């Protein structure tokens, strides 16, 4: 499956297993979503389980919160992560706080699916990576898969979770084109875009990172698209780098990070989002706090530019294998 097919399969399996699961958002019903992630679900489950919503993100999320408090399990698509800002108040002030505010009498089992990041030349309003805006909010869980197998298992876990989950899906990994070894989209498909995904029900637990490449000289921490870039950079430079795919930003698997950095003594954090106040800053702070006496050199970050998202320079904005590779070479030089 591609990641799109894996996401669709997760919703299909969940809707078949639980009548309380509903899917809705802008164009997700008849049209099947702008990326076709929900294609066929309305025809299979009917208009009361998969339906279109007005162009009002605040209204979409507010409705989902009410449904969740009533006992349903909404899986909502925000058409692009960039569109979530009108709903940010509902997400942070309502969804994230219902359990605490009601002393556990009410929960909010909603999933907010959001295509995130660049890769389609969408410019400033279709390419943002806003994960740090959610990881700062107590009460939310934030998930970013890097491959189709994880995408399905993590999304099923999200749908079955009793609390609100922000599920960020890297657009660059949906169907291709992407190859971690290139700073430009020079090939139509990539092995990274496909996965041997089981048809049935399975879950991938939150809060557990995956070591995608074992190594002993430097730890590279990444998530989403940047996992593949980090793997390519390690291969091209020949540096014995251990690449960690976080998968789950909240909850975070700090144990795997600490064990790896304590072993290698070096750490490079990679993410596509803007450098300043990005989620990588939190990871770097934790590494400094827990691994200070194991570090041989300061921790490094490779990230997007501190600019509005550039359209014409999109593939220069991305941290590519050249930038990540240079960081690996520099950190090995001390």
N, C-alpha and C positions, 0 to 999 in steps of 0.2 A: 504494500500500500504506500501511497504518498502520504504526507502528513495530513492533507485535506481529507483523504479517504479514511485515515485513521481517526481523525476527529469526528467525522460523520458516523463511523462505526461505533464509536464510544457513545454518542447520543442515541443511536439506533438500539444498541444493546440495553442502555439504561431505560429508555422509554418502553421497551418490550418487557423488562423485568419489573417496572414500577409505574403504575398508572398515574402517580402523583407528579412524575417528571413531565414538565412542559417546556417547549422551546419557542422563543419568539424574539423579535427584533425587527429592524428595518429590512424589508425585502427577503426575510428568511423563509417565508411560507411558500407561496406559489413559485416565486423566482428561484428559491433555493440559496439565497445569499449572494452577495457580490463576488465571493470567492467559491461559491457552490458548496459550501461546507454542509448545508442543510438540505441539499437537493434530494428530493424523493421522500422526505420525512412527512410532509403534509399529506401527500398522496397515500402514505402507508398508515398514518395515525389519525388523520382527520384535522379539521380546522380548529378544533378546541384544544388540541395538543401541540400543534405547530402552526403559528399564525404570524401575520405581519403586524407591525406596530407603527404608529405615526412617527414622523421625524421629530422626536422629542426625547433625547436621552434622559433627561431628568424624569420625564413621565414614565419611560420604560423601566428605569431602575426603581422608581417609587412604586410602580405597580408590582414589580417583582418582589419587593420587600413586603408589601401587603399580602401577596400570595403566599410567601414563605411563612409569615406569621400565622396565616390561616391553615397551614399544613401542607401546601404544595412545595415542589422542588423545582423552581424555575432555572433553566439554563439559558441565559440571555446572550445574544450577540450584539456587541457594540461594533458597528460596521468597521470602524478604524479606531485604534487606541486614541488617536488625536481627537476623537469626537466625545470623549468621556468627560471633558471639563464641565459642561452644563450639568452633568450628573454627579460631580464630585461631592457636592454637599450631601446628596442622598446617600452616597457610598460611605463617606467618612463620618457624618453626623447621625445617620440612622442605621444603615446595615451593620456597620462595624460595632455599634454600641448597644444593640437591642438586647443581647444576652446579659450584658452587665447592668444595663439600665433597668431591666425587669427582674434582676436577681435570679436569672435562669428560668423564669416562667415562660419566656419566649425566646426562640432562636431564629436565625435567618439563614436557612440552607439554600443560598443562591450561588450560582456560578456566573461570573461576568466574563465571557470570552471576548478577547480583543486582539485582532491582528495588529502586530507591533513591528516597529523597525522599518528600515528602508529596503530597497531592492527592486522597486517597481517604478522608479523615477516619479514618485508621487509628490515631491516637493515638501514644503514646510507643513502642510496640513494633512498629510497622509503617510508620514514616515517617522513619527516621533517614537521614542522609547521611554515611557513615563514610569517605569517600574519603581524608581526611587520615591515617587509621590505616594505610592501605596505602601511601601515597606516602612514608611515613617508612621503609619497609622495602626495603633493597637486594635486588635480584633479582626484584622484581615489576614488571609493567607495568600501568598503570591507565588505563582508557579510559572516557570518558563521552560518548556520542553525543547530538546535539541534534535529529536528524531521521531519518526512515526510510532515506533514501539512504545516509547515513553509517553508520547502525546496521548495515545489511547488509554493506557493504564492510569496516567495521572488525571485525565479528564474524568474517567469513571470514579476515581477516588474523590475528585472534587464534587461531582454530582451527589455522591453518597455522604459527603461531609456535612455535619450539622451547622457549620458556620460559613460565612461568606468567603468565597474564593475568587481572587483575580487570576484569570487564566490567560496569559499572554502568549500568543502564537506568532513566532517570527515569520513574516511574510516571505522572506527570502528562502525559507525552507519548505514552503507549502507544496510546490510542484517542481522546483527548479525554476530558472536555470541558476545553478550555483555549484562552484567547485572551490573548495577551500584553498587550493593552490594558486588561485588567480585573484588579482586585484580588479579584474573586469569580468563581466559575464560572457566568457568566450566559448563556453560549451553549452549545449542545450539541456543536458541532463547530468546528473551526478549520482553516484552510488549513495551519497549522503542523503539524497532526497527520497530514497526508497527504504522500506524496511519489511522484514518478514513478520508481519503483524498477525497474531492469532485472531480468528473470527469471533470467538465467544467472549465471555466475561472474564476479565482479570484486572487487577489493580497494581499500581506502583505506589509505594508509600511516600507520603510527604516527609520532608526533613531528612532525607537520605541521599547524599551526593553519590556520584558514580565516578570512579577513576577510569577514564577512557584510554589512558596511556600511562603505564607505570614508568617511573624514572627515578634517578637518584641525585641529579645535579641542581635542579630548579623546579619549583612548583608553579604551574600556570593554572590560575583559577578563572573559569569562564562560565557562560551559560548561553543557551540559545544558539544563534548563528555563530557566535564567536568561538564556540567549542571547536567547530570544524576549521576555523582559521588558525586557532592555536595548535591543533594537530598538524596542519599543513606546515606551519612555521617550525615546529619541532622537527618534522621530517626533513625539511629543506635545509635547515641549519646543521642537522646532525647532532644537536645538543640533546643530552639524555634528560629530557623534560618529562615531569609527571603532570598530566593534564587532568584537572578535576572539572567535571560537569556538575554544577550545583543543582540543577533541575528545580530545586525548591529554595526560593530566597527567604521566605517566611513560611514555616520554620526553617532555620538554617542548620546545616550539618557542620557545626563547628568542630566536632571531634575529628572528622576526616581531614579538614583543613589543617588543624594543629598537628596531627600525626604526620602529615606529609611535609609541612614546612619544617617541623622539628628534625625530620630526616634529611631534607635537602639543604636547609640553611639559606635558601633564596626563594623569593616569591614575586611573581608578576601577575597582576590583576588585569583582565581584559574585558571590556564591555563596549557595546556600540553607542550607548547613550552619552550625552554630554559629560565631560570630565568633572567639572565642578559640582560638588554635592551629589555625584552619582552614587549608585549603590556600592560601587567598588571602594569608595572612601570608607564605608562602614566595615567592609571586609578587611581593608588594610589596617584600620584601627584595631580590629580584633586580633589580627596577626601580630601587630606590634605589642598588644597587651599580653597575649598568651605565648608568644614565641620569641620574645625579645632576646633572650640569652642564647637562642639557637641561630639567630640571623647573622650571616657573614657580611651582608651588605644591606642597605636600605631597600625597602619594598618599592617596586615600580608599578605604575599604572599606564595602560595603553587604552585610550578611549576616543570617543568622537570629539570634534572640535567644540569649543565654547562659542558657537555661533547659532543663529537660526539655521534650520536644516537647509543645506544647499541643494538645489535641483541639478544644475549642470555639473557640479563637482561631487555628485553623490558617491561615486566609487573611490574618490580620494578621501571623503569624509570617513568612510568605513575604516576601522583598523584592519588592514589587510595583512597577509603573511609577511610582507616586507617590513612593515612597522613593528609587528610582533616579533619577527625574527631579529630585527635590530635590537629590540629590548632584551631579548634572550642573550644575544652576543654581548651587549653592554653589561648586563648584570653578571655574566660569567667573568668579565674582565675586572669586576669589582669597582 
